[in-house]
């Protein structure tokens, strides 16, 4: 019975640690695709297009 009590706490700790690591790794595996899909769907407003260096150059050329 002493042996069972001796191994219970480390076994529970190890099981919890492995579960936490598995959850963390599964979340990290889905992070990159999620970020890519969010970035691809970002709408660009007219103001953000005008603030780009190329848009400013073209606007300056038209104003001449």
Backbone atoms as SQL, in Angstrom:
CREATE TABLE atoms (id INTEGER PRIMARY KEY, chain TEXT, resi INTEGER, resn TEXT, atom TEXT, x REAL, y REAL, z REAL);
INSERT INTO atoms VALUES
  (1, 'A', 1, 'UNK', 'N', 0.809, -1.187, 0.000),
  (2, 'A', 1, 'UNK', 'CA', 0.000, 0.000, 0.000),
  (3, 'A', 1, 'UNK', 'C', 0.860, 1.263, 0.000),
  (4, 'A', 2, 'UNK', 'N', 2.049, 1.188, 0.620),
  (5, 'A', 2, 'UNK', 'CA', 2.942, 2.338, 0.630),
  (6, 'A', 2, 'UNK', 'C', 3.400, 2.682, -0.782),
  (7, 'A', 3, 'UNK', 'N', 3.637, 1.665, -1.573),
  (8, 'A', 3, 'UNK', 'CA', 4.110, 1.896, -2.927),
  (9, 'A', 3, 'UNK', 'C', 3.058, 2.641, -3.749),
  (10, 'A', 4, 'UNK', 'N', 1.805, 2.285, -3.582),
  (11, 'A', 4, 'UNK', 'CA', 0.731, 2.943, -4.303),
  (12, 'A', 4, 'UNK', 'C', 0.642, 4.419, -3.913),
  (13, 'A', 5, 'UNK', 'N', 0.720, 4.711, -2.642),
  (14, 'A', 5, 'UNK', 'CA', 0.681, 6.103, -2.186),
  (15, 'A', 5, 'UNK', 'C', 1.916, 6.869, -2.659),
  (16, 'A', 6, 'UNK', 'N', 3.044, 6.195, -2.727),
  (17, 'A', 6, 'UNK', 'CA', 4.292, 6.825, -3.146),
  (18, 'A', 6, 'UNK', 'C', 4.241, 7.255, -4.612),
  (19, 'A', 7, 'UNK', 'N', 3.551, 6.482, -5.467),
  (20, 'A', 7, 'UNK', 'CA', 3.520, 6.768, -6.894),
  (21, 'A', 7, 'UNK', 'C', 2.288, 7.558, -7.346),
  (22, 'A', 8, 'UNK', 'N', 1.305, 7.736, -6.494),
  (23, 'A', 8, 'UNK', 'CA', 0.069, 8.400, -6.905),
  (24, 'A', 8, 'UNK', 'C', 0.292, 9.867, -7.271),
  (25, 'A', 9, 'UNK', 'N', 0.918, 10.623, -6.426),
  (26, 'A', 9, 'UNK', 'CA', 1.114, 12.056, -6.683),
  (27, 'A', 9, 'UNK', 'C', 1.961, 12.304, -7.940),
  (28, 'A', 10, 'UNK', 'N', 3.108, 11.649, -8.105),
  (29, 'A', 10, 'UNK', 'CA', 3.870, 11.870, -9.344),
  (30, 'A', 10, 'UNK', 'C', 3.120, 11.417, -10.599),
  (31, 'A', 11, 'UNK', 'N', 2.353, 10.356, -10.492),
  (32, 'A', 11, 'UNK', 'CA', 1.599, 9.881, -11.658),
  (33, 'A', 11, 'UNK', 'C', 0.519, 10.888, -12.046),
  (34, 'A', 12, 'UNK', 'N', -0.175, 11.456, -11.064),
  (35, 'A', 12, 'UNK', 'CA', -1.196, 12.466, -11.354),
  (36, 'A', 12, 'UNK', 'C', -0.545, 13.709, -11.949),
  (37, 'A', 13, 'UNK', 'N', 0.559, 14.138, -11.369),
  (38, 'A', 13, 'UNK', 'CA', 1.275, 15.302, -11.890),
  (39, 'A', 13, 'UNK', 'C', 1.723, 15.071, -13.326),
  (40, 'A', 14, 'UNK', 'N', 2.267, 13.916, -13.607),
  (41, 'A', 14, 'UNK', 'CA', 2.731, 13.590, -14.957),
  (42, 'A', 14, 'UNK', 'C', 1.565, 13.550, -15.949),
  (43, 'A', 15, 'UNK', 'N', 0.449, 12.975, -15.548),
  (44, 'A', 15, 'UNK', 'CA', -0.718, 12.915, -16.429),
  (45, 'A', 15, 'UNK', 'C', -1.243, 14.312, -16.725),
  (46, 'A', 16, 'UNK', 'N', -1.300, 15.169, -15.721),
  (47, 'A', 16, 'UNK', 'CA', -1.747, 16.544, -15.940),
  (48, 'A', 16, 'UNK', 'C', -0.774, 17.316, -16.828),
  (49, 'A', 17, 'UNK', 'N', 0.510, 17.105, -16.622),
  (50, 'A', 17, 'UNK', 'CA', 1.528, 17.793, -17.427),
  (51, 'A', 17, 'UNK', 'C', 1.445, 17.364, -18.889),
  (52, 'A', 18, 'UNK', 'N', 1.298, 16.073, -19.130),
  (53, 'A', 18, 'UNK', 'CA', 1.187, 15.568, -20.500),
  (54, 'A', 18, 'UNK', 'C', -0.084, 16.096, -21.160),
  (55, 'A', 19, 'UNK', 'N', -1.182, 16.153, -20.422),
  (56, 'A', 19, 'UNK', 'CA', -2.424, 16.688, -20.972),
  (57, 'A', 19, 'UNK', 'C', -2.278, 18.166, -21.329),
  (58, 'A', 20, 'UNK', 'N', -1.651, 18.931, -20.457),
  (59, 'A', 20, 'UNK', 'CA', -1.453, 20.358, -20.717),
  (60, 'A', 20, 'UNK', 'C', -0.550, 20.568, -21.928),
  (61, 'A', 21, 'UNK', 'N', 0.491, 19.794, -22.062),
  (62, 'A', 21, 'UNK', 'CA', 1.388, 19.919, -23.202),
  (63, 'A', 21, 'UNK', 'C', 0.689, 19.519, -24.505),
  (64, 'A', 22, 'UNK', 'N', -0.112, 18.486, -24.466),
  (65, 'A', 22, 'UNK', 'CA', -0.835, 18.067, -25.667),
  (66, 'A', 22, 'UNK', 'C', -1.807, 19.153, -26.107),
  (67, 'A', 23, 'UNK', 'N', -2.510, 19.760, -25.152),
  (68, 'A', 23, 'UNK', 'CA', -3.431, 20.845, -25.482),
  (69, 'A', 23, 'UNK', 'C', -2.682, 22.036, -26.052),
  (70, 'A', 24, 'UNK', 'N', -1.561, 22.399, -25.441),
  (71, 'A', 24, 'UNK', 'CA', -0.774, 23.539, -25.917),
  (72, 'A', 24, 'UNK', 'C', -0.254, 23.303, -27.331),
  (73, 'A', 25, 'UNK', 'N', 0.267, 22.129, -27.585),
  (74, 'A', 25, 'UNK', 'CA', 0.784, 21.825, -28.916),
  (75, 'A', 25, 'UNK', 'C', -0.321, 21.785, -29.966),
  (76, 'A', 26, 'UNK', 'N', -1.490, 21.304, -29.593),
  (77, 'A', 26, 'UNK', 'CA', -2.587, 21.291, -30.562),
  (78, 'A', 26, 'UNK', 'C', -3.050, 22.708, -30.867),
  (79, 'A', 27, 'UNK', 'N', -3.035, 23.587, -29.888),
  (80, 'A', 27, 'UNK', 'CA', -3.389, 24.989, -30.134),
  (81, 'A', 27, 'UNK', 'C', -2.338, 25.662, -31.012),
  (82, 'A', 28, 'UNK', 'N', -1.077, 25.384, -30.774),
  (83, 'A', 28, 'UNK', 'CA', -0.020, 25.979, -31.588),
  (84, 'A', 28, 'UNK', 'C', -0.076, 25.477, -33.032),
  (85, 'A', 29, 'UNK', 'N', -0.504, 24.261, -33.228),
  (86, 'A', 29, 'UNK', 'CA', -0.588, 23.706, -34.580),
  (87, 'A', 29, 'UNK', 'C', -1.664, 24.414, -35.397),
  (88, 'A', 30, 'UNK', 'N', -2.681, 24.940, -34.738),
  (89, 'A', 30, 'UNK', 'CA', -3.752, 25.614, -35.463),
  (90, 'A', 30, 'UNK', 'C', -3.557, 27.129, -35.513),
  (91, 'A', 31, 'UNK', 'N', -2.550, 27.646, -34.857),
  (92, 'A', 31, 'UNK', 'CA', -2.355, 29.091, -34.804),
  (93, 'A', 31, 'UNK', 'C', -1.944, 29.674, -36.158),
  (94, 'A', 32, 'UNK', 'N', -0.970, 29.103, -36.804),
  (95, 'A', 32, 'UNK', 'CA', -0.478, 29.641, -38.083),
  (96, 'A', 32, 'UNK', 'C', -1.569, 29.644, -39.160),
  (97, 'A', 33, 'UNK', 'N', -2.309, 28.555, -39.363),
  (98, 'A', 33, 'UNK', 'CA', -3.387, 28.616, -40.367),
  (99, 'A', 33, 'UNK', 'C', -4.457, 29.649, -40.018),
  (100, 'A', 34, 'UNK', 'N', -4.740, 29.808, -38.742),
  (101, 'A', 34, 'UNK', 'CA', -5.740, 30.804, -38.341),
  (102, 'A', 34, 'UNK', 'C', -5.254, 32.204, -38.649),
  (103, 'A', 35, 'UNK', 'N', -4.015, 32.478, -38.356),
  (104, 'A', 35, 'UNK', 'CA', -3.477, 33.800, -38.638),
  (105, 'A', 35, 'UNK', 'C', -3.423, 34.071, -40.141),
  (106, 'A', 36, 'UNK', 'N', -3.074, 33.062, -40.922),
  (107, 'A', 36, 'UNK', 'CA', -3.050, 33.233, -42.370),
  (108, 'A', 36, 'UNK', 'C', -4.443, 33.516, -42.917),
  (109, 'A', 37, 'UNK', 'N', -5.448, 32.822, -42.410),
  (110, 'A', 37, 'UNK', 'CA', -6.803, 33.039, -42.921),
  (111, 'A', 37, 'UNK', 'C', -7.329, 34.404, -42.499),
  (112, 'A', 38, 'UNK', 'N', -6.972, 34.871, -41.335),
  (113, 'A', 38, 'UNK', 'CA', -7.394, 36.197, -40.893),
  (114, 'A', 38, 'UNK', 'C', -6.718, 37.262, -41.750),
  (115, 'A', 39, 'UNK', 'N', -5.450, 37.097, -42.030),
  (116, 'A', 39, 'UNK', 'CA', -4.719, 38.070, -42.838),
  (117, 'A', 39, 'UNK', 'C', -5.206, 38.116, -44.272),
  (118, 'A', 40, 'UNK', 'N', -5.608, 37.001, -44.815),
  (119, 'A', 40, 'UNK', 'CA', -6.067, 36.968, -46.197),
  (120, 'A', 40, 'UNK', 'C', -7.425, 37.621, -46.354),
  (121, 'A', 41, 'UNK', 'N', -8.225, 37.655, -45.292),
  (122, 'A', 41, 'UNK', 'CA', -9.563, 38.187, -45.387),
  (123, 'A', 41, 'UNK', 'C', -9.660, 39.642, -44.943),
  (124, 'A', 42, 'UNK', 'N', -8.560, 40.262, -44.595),
  (125, 'A', 42, 'UNK', 'CA', -8.605, 41.633, -44.109),
  (126, 'A', 42, 'UNK', 'C', -8.999, 42.574, -45.247),
  (127, 'A', 43, 'UNK', 'N', -10.095, 43.288, -45.080),
  (128, 'A', 43, 'UNK', 'CA', -10.493, 44.219, -46.140),
  (129, 'A', 43, 'UNK', 'C', -9.607, 45.455, -46.134),
  (130, 'A', 44, 'UNK', 'N', -9.339, 45.977, -47.309),
  (131, 'A', 44, 'UNK', 'CA', -8.536, 47.188, -47.400),
  (132, 'A', 44, 'UNK', 'C', -9.461, 48.341, -47.733),
  (133, 'A', 45, 'UNK', 'N', -9.440, 49.329, -46.886),
  (134, 'A', 45, 'UNK', 'CA', -10.273, 50.497, -47.128),
  (135, 'A', 45, 'UNK', 'C', -9.584, 51.436, -48.105),
  (136, 'A', 46, 'UNK', 'N', -10.321, 52.390, -48.600),
  (137, 'A', 46, 'UNK', 'CA', -9.772, 53.336, -49.568),
  (138, 'A', 46, 'UNK', 'C', -8.650, 54.156, -48.942),
  (139, 'A', 47, 'UNK', 'N', -8.815, 54.522, -47.663),
  (140, 'A', 47, 'UNK', 'CA', -7.800, 55.327, -46.992),
  (141, 'A', 47, 'UNK', 'C', -6.469, 54.582, -46.879),
  (142, 'A', 48, 'UNK', 'N', -6.531, 53.296, -46.581),
  (143, 'A', 48, 'UNK', 'CA', -5.282, 52.548, -46.441),
  (144, 'A', 48, 'UNK', 'C', -4.573, 52.414, -47.780),
  (145, 'A', 49, 'UNK', 'N', -5.341, 52.365, -48.857),
  (146, 'A', 49, 'UNK', 'CA', -4.724, 52.302, -50.184),
  (147, 'A', 49, 'UNK', 'C', -4.055, 53.627, -50.530),
  (148, 'A', 50, 'UNK', 'N', -4.664, 54.731, -50.124),
  (149, 'A', 50, 'UNK', 'CA', -4.093, 56.032, -50.436),
  (150, 'A', 50, 'UNK', 'C', -2.861, 56.344, -49.598),
  (151, 'A', 51, 'UNK', 'N', -2.715, 55.691, -48.472),
  (152, 'A', 51, 'UNK', 'CA', -1.573, 55.957, -47.617),
  (153, 'A', 51, 'UNK', 'C', -0.337, 55.155, -48.008),
  (154, 'A', 52, 'UNK', 'N', -0.462, 54.289, -48.979),
  (155, 'A', 52, 'UNK', 'CA', 0.714, 53.532, -49.418),
  (156, 'A', 52, 'UNK', 'C', 1.637, 54.453, -50.215),
  (157, 'A', 53, 'UNK', 'N', 2.927, 54.204, -50.211),
  (158, 'A', 53, 'UNK', 'CA', 3.862, 55.068, -50.945),
  (159, 'A', 53, 'UNK', 'C', 3.558, 55.128, -52.441),
  (160, 'A', 54, 'UNK', 'N', 3.160, 54.016, -53.026),
  (161, 'A', 54, 'UNK', 'CA', 2.861, 53.992, -54.459),
  (162, 'A', 54, 'UNK', 'C', 1.640, 54.859, -54.769),
  (163, 'A', 55, 'UNK', 'N', 0.633, 54.798, -53.931),
  (164, 'A', 55, 'UNK', 'CA', -0.567, 55.609, -54.156),
  (165, 'A', 55, 'UNK', 'C', -0.254, 57.090, -54.030),
  (166, 'A', 56, 'UNK', 'N', 0.612, 57.442, -53.096),
  (167, 'A', 56, 'UNK', 'CA', 0.984, 58.851, -52.949),
  (168, 'A', 56, 'UNK', 'C', 1.763, 59.342, -54.171),
  (169, 'A', 57, 'UNK', 'N', 2.660, 58.503, -54.695),
  (170, 'A', 57, 'UNK', 'CA', 3.421, 58.887, -55.884),
  (171, 'A', 57, 'UNK', 'C', 2.500, 59.093, -57.075),
  (172, 'A', 58, 'UNK', 'N', 1.555, 58.175, -57.242),
  (173, 'A', 58, 'UNK', 'CA', 0.629, 58.306, -58.363),
  (174, 'A', 58, 'UNK', 'C', -0.258, 59.538, -58.203),
  (175, 'A', 59, 'UNK', 'N', -0.693, 59.828, -56.999),
  (176, 'A', 59, 'UNK', 'CA', -1.522, 61.017, -56.765),
  (177, 'A', 59, 'UNK', 'C', -0.715, 62.279, -57.025),
  (178, 'A', 60, 'UNK', 'N', 0.565, 62.270, -56.652),
  (179, 'A', 60, 'UNK', 'CA', 1.410, 63.440, -56.884),
  (180, 'A', 60, 'UNK', 'C', 1.642, 63.645, -58.379),
  (181, 'A', 61, 'UNK', 'N', 1.778, 62.574, -59.148),
  (182, 'A', 61, 'UNK', 'CA', 1.961, 62.689, -60.587),
  (183, 'A', 61, 'UNK', 'C', 0.714, 63.253, -61.258),
  (184, 'A', 62, 'UNK', 'N', -0.470, 62.847, -60.791),
  (185, 'A', 62, 'UNK', 'CA', -1.718, 63.334, -61.363),
  (186, 'A', 62, 'UNK', 'C', -1.924, 64.826, -61.065),
  (187, 'A', 63, 'UNK', 'N', -1.422, 65.280, -59.906),
  (188, 'A', 63, 'UNK', 'CA', -1.612, 66.666, -59.520),
  (189, 'A', 63, 'UNK', 'C', -0.729, 67.643, -60.308),
  (190, 'A', 64, 'UNK', 'N', 0.300, 67.161, -60.939),
  (191, 'A', 64, 'UNK', 'CA', 1.220, 68.047, -61.676),
  (192, 'A', 64, 'UNK', 'C', 0.616, 68.596, -62.903);
